[in-house]
Amino acid sequence: MMNKNVGTIDRALRILVGLVLLSLVFVGPQTLWGLIGVVPLATGLMSRCPGYSLLKIKTSE
């Protein structure tokens, strides 16, 4: 099982940023660049960030 390395505040911010970026696909400039929001949303929902693993960063307990 993969250990969680994203803390509560970090997780909430990732989910918020992911949702805001995804909303760009439907509202606003309606650009596909908003699909980048899938990355922070997914890492926030899974509480796991591969980039943090590579850099040995852990914002969770």
mmCIF file of the N, C-alpha and C atoms, coordinates in Angstrom:
data_MODEL
# 
_entry.id   MODEL 
# 
loop_
_atom_site.group_PDB 
_atom_site.id 
_atom_site.type_symbol 
_atom_site.label_atom_id 
_atom_site.label_alt_id 
_atom_site.label_comp_id 
_atom_site.label_asym_id 
_atom_site.label_entity_id 
_atom_site.label_seq_id 
_atom_site.pdbx_PDB_ins_code 
_atom_site.Cartn_x 
_atom_site.Cartn_y 
_atom_site.Cartn_z 
_atom_site.occupancy 
_atom_site.B_iso_or_equiv 
_atom_site.pdbx_formal_charge 
_atom_site.auth_seq_id 
_atom_site.auth_comp_id 
_atom_site.auth_asym_id 
_atom_site.auth_atom_id 
_atom_site.pdbx_PDB_model_num 
ATOM 1   N N  . MET A 1 1  ? 0.842   -1.189 0.000   1.00 0.00 ? 1  MET A N  1 
ATOM 2   C CA . MET A 1 1  ? 0.000   0.000  0.000   1.00 0.00 ? 1  MET A CA 1 
ATOM 3   C C  . MET A 1 1  ? 0.882   1.246  0.000   1.00 0.00 ? 1  MET A C  1 
ATOM 4   N N  . MET A 1 2  ? 0.458   2.246  -0.726  1.00 0.00 ? 2  MET A N  1 
ATOM 5   C CA . MET A 1 2  ? 1.231   3.474  -0.821  1.00 0.00 ? 2  MET A CA 1 
ATOM 6   C C  . MET A 1 2  ? 0.915   4.376  0.368   1.00 0.00 ? 2  MET A C  1 
ATOM 7   N N  . ASN A 1 3  ? 1.969   4.929  0.961   1.00 0.00 ? 3  ASN A N  1 
ATOM 8   C CA . ASN A 1 3  ? 1.801   5.821  2.102   1.00 0.00 ? 3  ASN A CA 1 
ATOM 9   C C  . ASN A 1 3  ? 1.346   7.193  1.639   1.00 0.00 ? 3  ASN A C  1 
ATOM 10  N N  . LYS A 1 4  ? 0.539   7.838  2.476   1.00 0.00 ? 4  LYS A N  1 
ATOM 11  C CA . LYS A 1 4  ? 0.082   9.192  2.172   1.00 0.00 ? 4  LYS A CA 1 
ATOM 12  C C  . LYS A 1 4  ? 1.211   10.169 2.475   1.00 0.00 ? 4  LYS A C  1 
ATOM 13  N N  . ASN A 1 5  ? 1.404   11.136 1.592   1.00 0.00 ? 5  ASN A N  1 
ATOM 14  C CA . ASN A 1 5  ? 2.432   12.136 1.834   1.00 0.00 ? 5  ASN A CA 1 
ATOM 15  C C  . ASN A 1 5  ? 1.910   13.563 1.646   1.00 0.00 ? 5  ASN A C  1 
ATOM 16  N N  . VAL A 1 6  ? 0.577   13.707 1.557   1.00 0.00 ? 6  VAL A N  1 
ATOM 17  C CA . VAL A 1 6  ? -0.045  15.025 1.401   1.00 0.00 ? 6  VAL A CA 1 
ATOM 18  C C  . VAL A 1 6  ? -0.909  15.287 2.630   1.00 0.00 ? 6  VAL A C  1 
ATOM 19  N N  . GLY A 1 7  ? -0.624  16.386 3.332   1.00 0.00 ? 7  GLY A N  1 
ATOM 20  C CA . GLY A 1 7  ? -1.353  16.733 4.544   1.00 0.00 ? 7  GLY A CA 1 
ATOM 21  C C  . GLY A 1 7  ? -2.726  17.325 4.266   1.00 0.00 ? 7  GLY A C  1 
ATOM 22  N N  . THR A 1 8  ? -3.455  17.608 5.328   1.00 0.00 ? 8  THR A N  1 
ATOM 23  C CA . THR A 1 8  ? -4.838  18.064 5.248   1.00 0.00 ? 8  THR A CA 1 
ATOM 24  C C  . THR A 1 8  ? -4.974  19.405 4.516   1.00 0.00 ? 8  THR A C  1 
ATOM 25  N N  . ILE A 1 9  ? -4.180  20.393 4.906   1.00 0.00 ? 9  ILE A N  1 
ATOM 26  C CA . ILE A 1 9  ? -4.271  21.714 4.275   1.00 0.00 ? 9  ILE A CA 1 
ATOM 27  C C  . ILE A 1 9  ? -3.798  21.629 2.830   1.00 0.00 ? 9  ILE A C  1 
ATOM 28  N N  . ASP A 1 10 ? -2.710  20.930 2.596   1.00 0.00 ? 10 ASP A N  1 
ATOM 29  C CA . ASP A 1 10 ? -2.183  20.736 1.249   1.00 0.00 ? 10 ASP A CA 1 
ATOM 30  C C  . ASP A 1 10 ? -3.219  20.033 0.372   1.00 0.00 ? 10 ASP A C  1 
ATOM 31  N N  . ARG A 1 11 ? -3.868  19.043 0.936   1.00 0.00 ? 11 ARG A N  1 
ATOM 32  C CA . ARG A 1 11 ? -4.897  18.284 0.217   1.00 0.00 ? 11 ARG A CA 1 
ATOM 33  C C  . ARG A 1 11 ? -6.075  19.182 -0.173  1.00 0.00 ? 11 ARG A C  1 
ATOM 34  N N  . ALA A 1 12 ? -6.545  19.987 0.769   1.00 0.00 ? 12 ALA A N  1 
ATOM 35  C CA . ALA A 1 12 ? -7.673  20.886 0.505   1.00 0.00 ? 12 ALA A CA 1 
ATOM 36  C C  . ALA A 1 12 ? -7.323  21.898 -0.589  1.00 0.00 ? 12 ALA A C  1 
ATOM 37  N N  . LEU A 1 13 ? -6.112  22.439 -0.539  1.00 0.00 ? 13 LEU A N  1 
ATOM 38  C CA . LEU A 1 13 ? -5.681  23.406 -1.551  1.00 0.00 ? 13 LEU A CA 1 
ATOM 39  C C  . LEU A 1 13 ? -5.568  22.757 -2.929  1.00 0.00 ? 13 LEU A C  1 
ATOM 40  N N  . ARG A 1 14 ? -5.054  21.536 -2.973  1.00 0.00 ? 14 ARG A N  1 
ATOM 41  C CA . ARG A 1 14 ? -4.937  20.827 -4.254  1.00 0.00 ? 14 ARG A CA 1 
ATOM 42  C C  . ARG A 1 14 ? -6.315  20.576 -4.864  1.00 0.00 ? 14 ARG A C  1 
ATOM 43  N N  . ILE A 1 15 ? -7.261  20.148 -4.042  1.00 0.00 ? 15 ILE A N  1 
ATOM 44  C CA . ILE A 1 15 ? -8.608  19.882 -4.539  1.00 0.00 ? 15 ILE A CA 1 
ATOM 45  C C  . ILE A 1 15 ? -9.246  21.177 -5.041  1.00 0.00 ? 15 ILE A C  1 
ATOM 46  N N  . LEU A 1 16 ? -9.093  22.260 -4.289  1.00 0.00 ? 16 LEU A N  1 
ATOM 47  C CA . LEU A 1 16 ? -9.647  23.549 -4.692  1.00 0.00 ? 16 LEU A CA 1 
ATOM 48  C C  . LEU A 1 16 ? -9.039  24.032 -6.009  1.00 0.00 ? 16 LEU A C  1 
ATOM 49  N N  . VAL A 1 17 ? -7.723  23.992 -6.107  1.00 0.00 ? 17 VAL A N  1 
ATOM 50  C CA . VAL A 1 17 ? -7.034  24.430 -7.333  1.00 0.00 ? 17 VAL A CA 1 
ATOM 51  C C  . VAL A 1 17 ? -7.439  23.544 -8.508  1.00 0.00 ? 17 VAL A C  1 
ATOM 52  N N  . GLY A 1 18 ? -7.533  22.244 -8.277  1.00 0.00 ? 18 GLY A N  1 
ATOM 53  C CA . GLY A 1 18 ? -7.936  21.325 -9.334  1.00 0.00 ? 18 GLY A CA 1 
ATOM 54  C C  . GLY A 1 18 ? -9.328  21.636 -9.854  1.00 0.00 ? 18 GLY A C  1 
ATOM 55  N N  . LEU A 1 19 ? -10.255 21.900 -8.948  1.00 0.00 ? 19 LEU A N  1 
ATOM 56  C CA . LEU A 1 19 ? -11.622 22.217 -9.361  1.00 0.00 ? 19 LEU A CA 1 
ATOM 57  C C  . LEU A 1 19 ? -11.696 23.548 -10.104 1.00 0.00 ? 19 LEU A C  1 
ATOM 58  N N  . VAL A 1 20 ? -10.923 24.529 -9.643  1.00 0.00 ? 20 VAL A N  1 
ATOM 59  C CA . VAL A 1 20 ? -10.905 25.833 -10.315 1.00 0.00 ? 20 VAL A CA 1 
ATOM 60  C C  . VAL A 1 20 ? -10.346 25.684 -11.730 1.00 0.00 ? 20 VAL A C  1 
ATOM 61  N N  . LEU A 1 21 ? -9.255  24.947 -11.873 1.00 0.00 ? 21 LEU A N  1 
ATOM 62  C CA . LEU A 1 21 ? -8.676  24.761 -13.201 1.00 0.00 ? 21 LEU A CA 1 
ATOM 63  C C  . LEU A 1 21 ? -9.612  23.974 -14.114 1.00 0.00 ? 21 LEU A C  1 
ATOM 64  N N  . LEU A 1 22 ? -10.260 22.959 -13.581 1.00 0.00 ? 22 LEU A N  1 
ATOM 65  C CA . LEU A 1 22 ? -11.204 22.188 -14.390 1.00 0.00 ? 22 LEU A CA 1 
ATOM 66  C C  . LEU A 1 22 ? -12.395 23.032 -14.821 1.00 0.00 ? 22 LEU A C  1 
ATOM 67  N N  . SER A 1 23 ? -12.769 23.992 -14.006 1.00 0.00 ? 23 SER A N  1 
ATOM 68  C CA . SER A 1 23 ? -13.902 24.841 -14.371 1.00 0.00 ? 23 SER A CA 1 
ATOM 69  C C  . SER A 1 23 ? -13.593 25.680 -15.607 1.00 0.00 ? 23 SER A C  1 
ATOM 70  N N  . LEU A 1 24 ? -12.304 25.903 -15.898 1.00 0.00 ? 24 LEU A N  1 
ATOM 71  C CA . LEU A 1 24 ? -11.923 26.663 -17.085 1.00 0.00 ? 24 LEU A CA 1 
ATOM 72  C C  . LEU A 1 24 ? -12.331 25.955 -18.372 1.00 0.00 ? 24 LEU A C  1 
ATOM 73  N N  . VAL A 1 25 ? -12.534 24.646 -18.301 1.00 0.00 ? 25 VAL A N  1 
ATOM 74  C CA . VAL A 1 25 ? -12.956 23.893 -19.474 1.00 0.00 ? 25 VAL A CA 1 
ATOM 75  C C  . VAL A 1 25 ? -14.407 24.230 -19.818 1.00 0.00 ? 25 VAL A C  1 
ATOM 76  N N  . PHE A 1 26 ? -15.202 24.533 -18.792 1.00 0.00 ? 26 PHE A N  1 
ATOM 77  C CA . PHE A 1 26 ? -16.638 24.746 -18.992 1.00 0.00 ? 26 PHE A CA 1 
ATOM 78  C C  . PHE A 1 26 ? -17.064 26.212 -18.971 1.00 0.00 ? 26 PHE A C  1 
ATOM 79  N N  . VAL A 1 27 ? -16.394 27.023 -18.155 1.00 0.00 ? 27 VAL A N  1 
ATOM 80  C CA . VAL A 1 27 ? -16.731 28.444 -18.049 1.00 0.00 ? 27 VAL A CA 1 
ATOM 81  C C  . VAL A 1 27 ? -15.474 29.270 -18.293 1.00 0.00 ? 27 VAL A C  1 
ATOM 82  N N  . GLY A 1 28 ? -15.635 30.541 -18.421 1.00 0.00 ? 28 GLY A N  1 
ATOM 83  C CA . GLY A 1 28 ? -14.476 31.404 -18.636 1.00 0.00 ? 28 GLY A CA 1 
ATOM 84  C C  . GLY A 1 28 ? -13.957 31.272 -20.056 1.00 0.00 ? 28 GLY A C  1 
ATOM 85  N N  . PRO A 1 29 ? -12.639 31.150 -20.208 1.00 0.00 ? 29 PRO A N  1 
ATOM 86  C CA . PRO A 1 29 ? -12.074 31.101 -21.559 1.00 0.00 ? 29 PRO A CA 1 
ATOM 87  C C  . PRO A 1 29 ? -12.355 29.789 -22.304 1.00 0.00 ? 29 PRO A C  1 
ATOM 88  N N  . GLN A 1 30 ? -12.909 28.799 -21.643 1.00 0.00 ? 30 GLN A N  1 
ATOM 89  C CA . GLN A 1 30 ? -13.239 27.495 -22.224 1.00 0.00 ? 30 GLN A CA 1 
ATOM 90  C C  . GLN A 1 30 ? -12.064 26.909 -23.009 1.00 0.00 ? 30 GLN A C  1 
ATOM 91  N N  . THR A 1 31 ? -10.957 26.779 -22.324 1.00 0.00 ? 31 THR A N  1 
ATOM 92  C CA . THR A 1 31 ? -9.747  26.242 -22.932 1.00 0.00 ? 31 THR A CA 1 
ATOM 93  C C  . THR A 1 31 ? -9.440  24.857 -22.357 1.00 0.00 ? 31 THR A C  1 
ATOM 94  N N  . LEU A 1 32 ? -8.838  24.026 -23.154 1.00 0.00 ? 32 LEU A N  1 
ATOM 95  C CA . LEU A 1 32 ? -8.489  22.683 -22.701 1.00 0.00 ? 32 LEU A CA 1 
ATOM 96  C C  . LEU A 1 32 ? -7.324  22.684 -21.710 1.00 0.00 ? 32 LEU A C  1 
ATOM 97  N N  . TRP A 1 33 ? -6.662  23.820 -21.543 1.00 0.00 ? 33 TRP A N  1 
ATOM 98  C CA . TRP A 1 33 ? -5.601  23.926 -20.543 1.00 0.00 ? 33 TRP A CA 1 
ATOM 99  C C  . TRP A 1 33 ? -6.147  23.659 -19.140 1.00 0.00 ? 33 TRP A C  1 
ATOM 100 N N  . GLY A 1 34 ? -7.431  23.838 -18.973 1.00 0.00 ? 34 GLY A N  1 
ATOM 101 C CA . GLY A 1 34 ? -8.052  23.557 -17.683 1.00 0.00 ? 34 GLY A CA 1 
ATOM 102 C C  . GLY A 1 34 ? -7.964  22.100 -17.279 1.00 0.00 ? 34 GLY A C  1 
ATOM 103 N N  . LEU A 1 35 ? -7.730  21.223 -18.250 1.00 0.00 ? 35 LEU A N  1 
ATOM 104 C CA . LEU A 1 35 ? -7.600  19.797 -17.936 1.00 0.00 ? 35 LEU A CA 1 
ATOM 105 C C  . LEU A 1 35 ? -6.373  19.500 -17.079 1.00 0.00 ? 35 LEU A C  1 
ATOM 106 N N  . ILE A 1 36 ? -5.459  20.459 -17.007 1.00 0.00 ? 36 ILE A N  1 
ATOM 107 C CA . ILE A 1 36 ? -4.303  20.310 -16.110 1.00 0.00 ? 36 ILE A CA 1 
ATOM 108 C C  . ILE A 1 36 ? -4.793  20.176 -14.672 1.00 0.00 ? 36 ILE A C  1 
ATOM 109 N N  . GLY A 1 37 ? -5.988  20.669 -14.396 1.00 0.00 ? 37 GLY A N  1 
ATOM 110 C CA . GLY A 1 37 ? -6.575  20.580 -13.061 1.00 0.00 ? 37 GLY A CA 1 
ATOM 111 C C  . GLY A 1 37 ? -6.802  19.154 -12.590 1.00 0.00 ? 37 GLY A C  1 
ATOM 112 N N  . VAL A 1 38 ? -6.770  18.197 -13.498 1.00 0.00 ? 38 VAL A N  1 
ATOM 113 C CA . VAL A 1 38 ? -6.937  16.791 -13.124 1.00 0.00 ? 38 VAL A CA 1 
ATOM 114 C C  . VAL A 1 38 ? -5.786  16.341 -12.210 1.00 0.00 ? 38 VAL A C  1 
ATOM 115 N N  . VAL A 1 39 ? -4.590  16.864 -12.453 1.00 0.00 ? 39 VAL A N  1 
ATOM 116 C CA . VAL A 1 39 ? -3.415  16.446 -11.678 1.00 0.00 ? 39 VAL A CA 1 
ATOM 117 C C  . VAL A 1 39 ? -3.539  16.845 -10.205 1.00 0.00 ? 39 VAL A C  1 
ATOM 118 N N  . PRO A 1 40 ? -3.723  18.138 -9.867  1.00 0.00 ? 40 PRO A N  1 
ATOM 119 C CA . PRO A 1 40 ? -3.851  18.457 -8.448  1.00 0.00 ? 40 PRO A CA 1 
ATOM 120 C C  . PRO A 1 40 ? -5.105  17.843 -7.821  1.00 0.00 ? 40 PRO A C  1 
ATOM 121 N N  . LEU A 1 41 ? -6.170  17.720 -8.589  1.00 0.00 ? 41 LEU A N  1 
ATOM 122 C CA . LEU A 1 41 ? -7.389  17.113 -8.056  1.00 0.00 ? 41 LEU A CA 1 
ATOM 123 C C  . LEU A 1 41 ? -7.134  15.649 -7.695  1.00 0.00 ? 41 LEU A C  1 
ATOM 124 N N  . ALA A 1 42 ? -6.498  14.913 -8.579  1.00 0.00 ? 42 ALA A N  1 
ATOM 125 C CA . ALA A 1 42 ? -6.211  13.500 -8.320  1.00 0.00 ? 42 ALA A CA 1 
ATOM 126 C C  . ALA A 1 42 ? -5.260  13.319 -7.150  1.00 0.00 ? 42 ALA A C  1 
ATOM 127 N N  . THR A 1 43 ? -4.198  14.124 -7.094  1.00 0.00 ? 43 THR A N  1 
ATOM 128 C CA . THR A 1 43 ? -3.250  13.981 -5.986  1.00 0.00 ? 43 THR A CA 1 
ATOM 129 C C  . THR A 1 43 ? -3.892  14.394 -4.667  1.00 0.00 ? 43 THR A C  1 
ATOM 130 N N  . GLY A 1 44 ? -4.804  15.344 -4.711  1.00 0.00 ? 44 GLY A N  1 
ATOM 131 C CA . GLY A 1 44 ? -5.510  15.747 -3.499  1.00 0.00 ? 44 GLY A CA 1 
ATOM 132 C C  . GLY A 1 44 ? -6.469  14.673 -3.024  1.00 0.00 ? 44 GLY A C  1 
ATOM 133 N N  . LEU A 1 45 ? -7.192  14.066 -3.946  1.00 0.00 ? 45 LEU A N  1 
ATOM 134 C CA . LEU A 1 45 ? -8.155  13.032 -3.572  1.00 0.00 ? 45 LEU A CA 1 
ATOM 135 C C  . LEU A 1 45 ? -7.463  11.761 -3.086  1.00 0.00 ? 45 LEU A C  1 
ATOM 136 N N  . MET A 1 46 ? -6.279  11.456 -3.640  1.00 0.00 ? 46 MET A N  1 
ATOM 137 C CA . MET A 1 46 ? -5.558  10.252 -3.236  1.00 0.00 ? 46 MET A CA 1 
ATOM 138 C C  . MET A 1 46 ? -4.632  10.495 -2.047  1.00 0.00 ? 46 MET A C  1 
ATOM 139 N N  . SER A 1 47 ? -4.414  11.759 -1.684  1.00 0.00 ? 47 SER A N  1 
ATOM 140 C CA . SER A 1 47 ? -3.467  12.133 -0.620  1.00 0.00 ? 47 SER A CA 1 
ATOM 141 C C  . SER A 1 47 ? -2.065  11.602 -0.899  1.00 0.00 ? 47 SER A C  1 
ATOM 142 N N  . ARG A 1 48 ? -1.736  11.522 -2.156  1.00 0.00 ? 48 ARG A N  1 
ATOM 143 C CA . ARG A 1 48 ? -0.447  10.976 -2.573  1.00 0.00 ? 48 ARG A CA 1 
ATOM 144 C C  . ARG A 1 48 ? 0.082   11.768 -3.755  1.00 0.00 ? 48 ARG A C  1 
ATOM 145 N N  . CYS A 1 49 ? 1.313   12.262 -3.651  1.00 0.00 ? 49 CYS A N  1 
ATOM 146 C CA . CYS A 1 49 ? 1.925   13.032 -4.727  1.00 0.00 ? 49 CYS A CA 1 
ATOM 147 C C  . CYS A 1 49 ? 3.246   12.378 -5.140  1.00 0.00 ? 49 CYS A C  1 
ATOM 148 N N  . PRO A 1 50 ? 3.330   11.897 -6.380  1.00 0.00 ? 50 PRO A N  1 
ATOM 149 C CA . PRO A 1 50 ? 4.573   11.273 -6.834  1.00 0.00 ? 50 PRO A CA 1 
ATOM 150 C C  . PRO A 1 50 ? 5.770   12.237 -6.800  1.00 0.00 ? 50 PRO A C  1 
ATOM 151 N N  . GLY A 1 51 ? 5.525   13.513 -7.070  1.00 0.00 ? 51 GLY A N  1 
ATOM 152 C CA . GLY A 1 51 ? 6.597   14.507 -7.003  1.00 0.00 ? 51 GLY A CA 1 
ATOM 153 C C  . GLY A 1 51 ? 7.163   14.640 -5.599  1.00 0.00 ? 51 GLY A C  1 
ATOM 154 N N  . TYR A 1 52 ? 6.289   14.608 -4.606  1.00 0.00 ? 52 TYR A N  1 
ATOM 155 C CA . TYR A 1 52 ? 6.738   14.659 -3.216  1.00 0.00 ? 52 TYR A CA 1 
ATOM 156 C C  . TYR A 1 52 ? 7.581   13.432 -2.889  1.00 0.00 ? 52 TYR A C  1 
ATOM 157 N N  . SER A 1 53 ? 7.202   12.277 -3.417  1.00 0.00 ? 53 SER A N  1 
ATOM 158 C CA . SER A 1 53 ? 7.962   11.050 -3.169  1.00 0.00 ? 53 SER A CA 1 
ATOM 159 C C  . SER A 1 53 ? 9.378   11.172 -3.722  1.00 0.00 ? 53 SER A C  1 
ATOM 160 N N  . LEU A 1 54 ? 9.500   11.704 -4.932  1.00 0.00 ? 54 LEU A N  1 
ATOM 161 C CA . LEU A 1 54 ? 10.821  11.862 -5.540  1.00 0.00 ? 54 LEU A CA 1 
ATOM 162 C C  . LEU A 1 54 ? 11.707  12.819 -4.754  1.00 0.00 ? 54 LEU A C  1 
ATOM 163 N N  . LEU A 1 55 ? 11.082  13.884 -4.234  1.00 0.00 ? 55 LEU A N  1 
ATOM 164 C CA . LEU A 1 55 ? 11.836  14.886 -3.483  1.00 0.00 ? 55 LEU A CA 1 
ATOM 165 C C  . LEU A 1 55 ? 11.892  14.598 -1.988  1.00 0.00 ? 55 LEU A C  1 
ATOM 166 N N  . LYS A 1 56 ? 11.283  13.480 -1.586  1.00 0.00 ? 56 LYS A N  1 
ATOM 167 C CA . LYS A 1 56 ? 11.238  13.069 -0.179  1.00 0.00 ? 56 LYS A CA 1 
ATOM 168 C C  . LYS A 1 56 ? 10.601  14.133 0.716   1.00 0.00 ? 56 LYS A C  1 
ATOM 169 N N  . ILE A 1 57 ? 9.497   14.708 0.240   1.00 0.00 ? 57 ILE A N  1 
ATOM 170 C CA . ILE A 1 57 ? 8.734   15.709 0.983   1.00 0.00 ? 57 ILE A CA 1 
ATOM 171 C C  . ILE A 1 57 ? 7.493   15.024 1.534   1.00 0.00 ? 57 ILE A C  1 
ATOM 172 N N  . LYS A 1 58 ? 7.123   15.367 2.752   1.00 0.00 ? 58 LYS A N  1 
ATOM 173 C CA . LYS A 1 58 ? 5.929   14.787 3.362   1.00 0.00 ? 58 LYS A CA 1 
ATOM 174 C C  . LYS A 1 58 ? 5.237   15.868 4.186   1.00 0.00 ? 58 LYS A C  1 
ATOM 175 N N  . THR A 1 59 ? 4.038   16.298 3.754   1.00 0.00 ? 59 THR A N  1 
ATOM 176 C CA . THR A 1 59 ? 3.320   17.329 4.487   1.00 0.00 ? 59 THR A CA 1 
ATOM 177 C C  . THR A 1 59 ? 2.273   16.720 5.414   1.00 0.00 ? 59 THR A C  1 
ATOM 178 N N  . SER A 1 60 ? 2.134   15.404 5.373   1.00 0.00 ? 60 SER A N  1 
ATOM 179 C CA . SER A 1 60 ? 1.181   14.746 6.285   1.00 0.00 ? 60 SER A CA 1 
ATOM 180 C C  . SER A 1 60 ? 1.886   14.440 7.602   1.00 0.00 ? 60 SER A C  1 
ATOM 181 N N  . GLU A 1 61 ? 1.144   13.940 8.532   1.00 0.00 ? 61 GLU A N  1 
ATOM 182 C CA . GLU A 1 61 ? 1.663   13.668 9.878   1.00 0.00 ? 61 GLU A CA 1 
ATOM 183 C C  . GLU A 1 61 ? 2.873   12.827 9.854   1.00 0.00 ? 61 GLU A C  1 
# 
